[in-house]
Amino acid sequence: MNEVVLGTVFGVVLGPHVLNIFDPRSWTGVTDILTREITRIVLGTGLFAIGVELPKRYMADHAKSLLIMVVPTMAFGWLVSAAFIHVLFPKLDFISSLVISACLTPTDPIISAAVIGGNFAVKNVPVSIRHLLIAESASNDGLAYPFLSISIYLITEASSRTAFEKWVVISWLYQVILGTALGAVIGYSFSHLLRFAQERHFIDRESYIAQYIALALFTVGATNSLGNDDLLAAFAAGCAISWDGHFNMQTEDDAFSSVLDLVLNCACFIYIGAWLPFDKFHISELGITPWRLVILMLIILALRRIPSLLLLYNLMPEVSNWREALFCGHFGPIGVGAIFIVTLAQSRLEAPRSPPQSQQDLLATALQPIVAFVVLGSILTHGLSIPFFSIGRHTLTISRSLVDQPDWLLGVRRAPPQGDPERIATKVTSASAVPLREGQERVEWPDLPNLPDSAPNVTRKKILRIDDVCTVVYLCVSSL
């Protein structure tokens, strides 16, 4: 079990609904701001680390697969999730449902890196799939801005034309494209600066480790101050600084960055566990009830990504069969990124009135409970996915002896019976084999005493592989 599930459960236990030791929501007026900045720091450092740890030039070499996984898959999941949110919670109109769906659209990079990078995944998930899922989660996390922005603009702006104009100019050109470019320039510039300083012995190897966290925070702070997409900028900076592989070589054997990342992740998920609004999972005035939330969570986990990737996986060279496509579709966790986006959306909406008197009031009231419940379900589902899938890698063997025999005899290689044609050795076909003597046509077996007739006859082992069974059963259970 990884730090994602353990940290969240520990936070729930410490939170106001169990031990009441740690209650972030008791800090009236600053809870949403603090939550947003905590998740921003964790996401920024995590995305920078993912960019650094990917193989050099990975984003360029695998651009086709990443483009397919990010653009159509995100758009499909955004619209499908919004449709079901609108159906299950009819008091929310479709535009409000798009706002909530935008918070649930991005794949969370922190959960992906924690689970896919764990021991279970390293042993059981192909490296090409691991890299693809981590890179995709880092890419689409920053791209949640445009989905959220168009939904907010359609609510707050007087006309749809103005909303789309601001969406194109502000969200895409200024926030996403300019933010990505600035992050890439920062990372690439620091890469050459660090190499220049190292060649002249101005810095040593330990300085590279210090820049690991310093550059991530600098990129997030600089781009956020300019109003750009800071998360996408941090990922671009990580990719750019390790584009030629030099930065990776200097930091690959050091565990400091991994330990720091683990500490930040644990602290963040403990905070999320205590932050979860369990008391708001039932708001009868808005139609929010636990059973509706459970149905929504199951629908989102089943339909947000899986149908799209099952249709498009033939276009992705890294995904070789439907099983890998099913796993990629299933493994789209919702976590820290969703919490960050929901607090960002909350800051762009007016404080809700009680009781709600407008559609904005309904949206502002329902936003956090719906997103928080889906996040909790995703953490539990995806955090436990890899351990479950690893069961399918084991082989069930059943063997039975017809007669009693000592254990050591099971490993004895028995000589074939006299006169058995299988005794006849084939002629030598490689230089590594033992050569035959001149005139010798077959290998002579040494005379061995025949085993008694009562020698045990061990039945052939029956092997039952349960890879497919575990995979299909788990996905069916998690979806239904």
N, C-alpha and C positions, 0 to 999 in steps of 0.2 A: 504494500500500500504506500502511496507517495504522499508528499507533503501537502498536496492539494486537498485531498479528502481529510487527512489528519488535522491540518490547520483549520479547515472550516468547522469540523466537528468540535475541535477544542475551543474555537471562538464561540460557537453556539452554547457550549457548556459554561464558558465564562460570562456570556452575555446576560442581558436582563431577563431572559425567559427561563433561565435555569438557576445559576448561582448569583446573578446580578452583581458581579464583580467589575465588569467592564461594559459600559453602556455608551457607545458613541452618540446615540441619538439624544442623550440627556444634555448634550452641549448645544443648547438652543441657539440657532442663528448661524452657527459655523459648521454644522455637521456636514452639509452638502459640499461646502467649500473644502473642508479638510478631506473628505472622501475623494473629491475630484483630484486634489493635488497629490494625495498618497498614491492613488491609482495611476496618475500621470507619471510620477517618478518610477514606479515599479514597471509600468509599460515601457517607458523610454529606455531604461537600462536593459530591460529584457529584449526589446527589439534591436537595440544596438548590439547586444551579445549574439543574437541570432544572426544578424548580418555579418558579424566577425567570424562566427564559427562555421558558416556555410563554406563549401569549397570555393576556391577562387573562380571568378567569372561565372558563378552559378546562375545568377539572374539572367545573364545574356545567353548562356548555353541552354537554359530551360525556359526561355521566355514564352514559347508556344503553349506548353502545358500550364504554366502559371496564369497566362492570360485566359485560358479556357476555364480554369478553376476559379478565378477571381471574378471576372466580369459577368458571364451568363449565370454562373452559379449563385453569386450574390444577388443579382437582380431577380432571379427566379425565387430564391428563398425569401427575399424582401416582400414580393407581391403575394406569395402563397401564405406567408405568416400573417400579413396584414388582412388577407381575406378571412382567415379563420378567427383572428382576433375580433374582427367586425361581426362575424356570425355568433361567436360565443358571448360577446359583450355588446349587444345591439345598441346600447346607449352611446357608445362611441361611434362616430361616423368613420368613413373609410380613410379620410385624411388623418384623423387622430390615430387610427390603427396603423397607418404608415409610419407615424412617429415612433410608436412602440416597437413596431417591427424593425425599424432602422437600428434600434438599440440591440436587437437580437440577431442582426444579420452577420456581423463580423465573427470570424473564428478567433477564439482567444489564444494569443501566442504564449501566454504564461502557462496555461494548462497544457497546451500542445508540447511546449518544450519540456515541461516537468514529466509528462507521461511518456511521450515518444522518446525522450532521452533517457528513460529509466532502464534498469537491467532487463526487465521483461521484454520491452520493445527492442532493445539491442539484440537480444537473442532470437526474437520471433518475427520481427517486422523487417522486410528488406530495406537496405540502406537507401535505395532510391525513393521508396515510399516515405521513409522518415524525413529525408531532406525536402521532398516535395510538400509534405504536409506542414512542416515547420516554416518553409519559405512562403507558402500560401497564407498561413495564419498571420505571419508578419505583414504581408502585403495588404491583405484585405482589412486588417484592423484599422489602418490609417484611412482606408477608403470608405469607412463608415461615415465620415464627415459629409460627403455629397448626398448620401441617402437621407441623413438626418436634416441637412440644410434645406433640401427641396421640400421636405414634409413641413418643416417649421415655416418656411417662406409662404407656402400655400395657405397656412393658417393665419399668419400675421400680416401679410401684405394685402393691399386692397384689390389687386388684380393678378390674374395668373401670369400675364405677360411680364409684369414687374418681378414676380417671383422667379420666373425662369431666367430673366436677364441677370438678376443677382446670383442665381444658382450657377450660371455659366461663368460670369466674370469673377465673383468672389470665391465661390466654393471650388470650382475647378481650376481656373487660371491662377488665382492668387494663393489660395490655401494649398491645394494639392500639387499642382505643377511647379509653382515657384518654391513651395516648401521642400519638395523632393529635390529640386535642383540645388537649393541652398545646402541641404544635408549632404548631397553628393560632393559639392564643392568643398565643404568643411572637412569631410572625411578624406577626400583625395589630397587636399592641401596638407592636412596633418600627417598623412602617410609619408609624403615626401619630406616634410619638415623633420619628422622623427628619424627617418633614414639619414638625412643630412647630418643631424645632430649625433647620431650613433657612429657614423663613419669618422667623425672628427672627435669622438670620445667625449662629447659634451654630456651625454647621458649614458646610463648603463641599462641592463636588462630590466632591473626593478622599476625604472622610470616608465617603461612600456606598460607595466601592470597598473601603475598609478594613472596613466592616461586612459586606461580602459573605462573607468567610471567617470573620470573628470570630463572626458570628451563627450560621453553620453549626456551628462547633465548640462554641459555647455550647449550642445546642439538643441536639446529640448528647451532650455531657457531662452536661447537666442531666437529660435523660430517662433516660440510661443509669444515672446514680446512683440514680434512683428505681425502676429496674427496669422501665421502660417500653420499648416498641418504638422505639428511637432512630432507626432508619432511616426508618420511616414518619413519625416526628415531624419529622425534617429535611426531608422532602419536603413535609409539610404546612406547615411554616414558610416554605419557599420559595414555595409557592403563595399563602399568605396575605399575605406581605409585598409581593407584586406583584399582588394581587387587583385593584386599581384601575388598575394600569399605571404609577403614578407612579415606583416604584422602578426599573422597566425603563427609563423615559425618562432617569433620572439615570445609568444605568450602561451603556446600550446602545452607546455609541461608545467605550467603554474596553476595551482588549484585555488589561488586567492579569488579570482573572478567568479569561479563556480561556487565557492563558499559564500561570497557576498551575494550572489544571485539567489542562492538557496535561502539565506537569512531574510532577504527582502520578500521573497515569495511566501515564506512561512508567516512573517509578520503581516503581510497583506491579507492572506486568507484567514488568519485569526481575526483580523479586523472585520473582514466581510462576514464571517460567521456571527460576530457580535452585532453587526450592522443590520442583518436581515430582519425585516419588519414582520415577524410572525403574527403580530396582533392586527395587521392590516390585510391578512389573507382572506378575510371575510368582511366585505363591505356590501351589505344588502342593498343600499341605495344605488350602487353602481352595477349590481348584478355580479359582483366578484364573490365567488364561493370556492371552497377548496376543490370540489369535484370539477368545476369548470377549469380551474387552474391546472389540475392534473391532466384533463383531456387536452388542453392547449399545449402543455409541455410535451406530451406523447406525440401529438400531431407535428409539432415543430421538430422534434428530434427525428421523426420518421420521414417527413416530407420536405424539410428545408433544403437538404443537399442531395439525398440519395437518388431521387428520380433524375435530377439533372446530370449527375455524374455517371449514372448507369447508361444514359443516352449518349454521353459525349466521351466516354473513356477510350473509345477506339481512336480518337484524335490525339491522345496523350501517349507518347512513347514509353514513359516511365510506368504506366499502368498496363499490365500484360493480360489481365483476365477480369472477369466480372467479380470475382471474389475480392481482388484488390480494389476494384472500383467501389464495391459495396463497403469495404472497410474505410476507404477515403471519404465516402459519402457519410458514413456513420460518424466518423471521427471529426466532427466539427464542433468542438466544445464552446460553450458560452460561459464567460466568467468575468475576469477583471476588466476586459475591454467593454463589456456590456454595462458594468457598474460605472465606468468612466463616462461612457456615452449618455447614460441615463441622467447622471448628475449634470452633464453639460447641457442636455435638453432641458432639465429642470431650471437651469440658470437663464435660459432664453424664453421661459414662460413666466407669466405673472403668477404671484402667489395665489393659490386657489382659495376661493371663498367657501364658507361652510354655512349652509348647504350649497352645493355647486349651482351656479346660475347661468352658466354658459358652457359651450363645448370646450373652451380652454380650461375652465375649472374642472370639468370631468376628466380631461386628459391629464392635467397636473396632479389630480388626486389618484388616478388609476395607474399612472406611469410606473412608479417605483414598486408597488406590490406585484404587478404582473411580471415585470422584468426580474425582480428578485426571486420570485418563485421558480421561474424557468432557469435562472442561474443556479439555484440550489439543486434542481433536478439534473441539470447538465453536469455539475461538479460530481455528484454521486454516480451518475451513469458513466461518464467518460473517464472519471478517475479510477473506476474499477474495471474499465474495458480491457486493458492490456493484460492484467492478471487472469481474467476469464479466458481471453483468446489464447493465452499461453497454455491453458489446459489442453486445447486441441492439438498442441504440438507434441504432446506425450502419446505414446503408443501403448495400448492395452494388450498385454501378452498373457495368454492362458496356456499353460503346459501341464500335462499330466503323464505320469509314468505308469506303464502297464504292470510293472513289478517293482518290488522294493530294490533299491540299490544304494550304495554309498554315494555321497555327494561328489567325491572327487572323481568318480567314474564318468560323470556327465561331461567333463572336459577332455576325456581321452578320445583321441582320434582312432577309430577302429580300422583295422586293415580289411580290405574287401575280401570276400570269400575266394578260395582257390578256384580258378577257372572262370572267374568273372571277367567278361570282356572289358569292363571298365578299368581293369588293372593295367591294361596295355597302355603304355605312355605314348603320347604323340611325339613326333620327331621334334628336335630342337628348332625353334623358329626365331630365337633372339640370342644375341651374344651374351646376355646376362644369365641365360640358363646354363645348367651343367652339361658340357658336351658329351656326346656318346662316344664310346670306344670304337675303334676301327672294326667294322664288320658287325657292329651291334645295331639292331633295328628297334629294340625296345628297351626300356628301363627294367632291370630285374628288381623285383621286390625282395627284400630280405625275408628269410623264413622266420615267421613269427608263430608262436603257439596259438592254435585256434582257441578262441574263447568258447566257453561251454555253451551248450545249446540253451541253457537257462539264462544266458546273458540278457540283460534288459534290452528291450526294444522300445526306445523312446519315441513317442509320437511326434509328428511334426508340429511345431508351434503355430498356433493360429493367431494371426495378427489382425487386429481391428483398429483401423485408424479413425479417429473421431474428430478430425479437423473440421470437415464440412458440417458435422452434426452440431458441434459447439458453436460454430460461427452462425449458422442459420437459426438455431434455437435462441441464442442470446439476442440477435437482432430482432427476432419476432417478439420475444418477451419485452425487450426495451421499447419496442414500437407499439405494442398492444397493452 
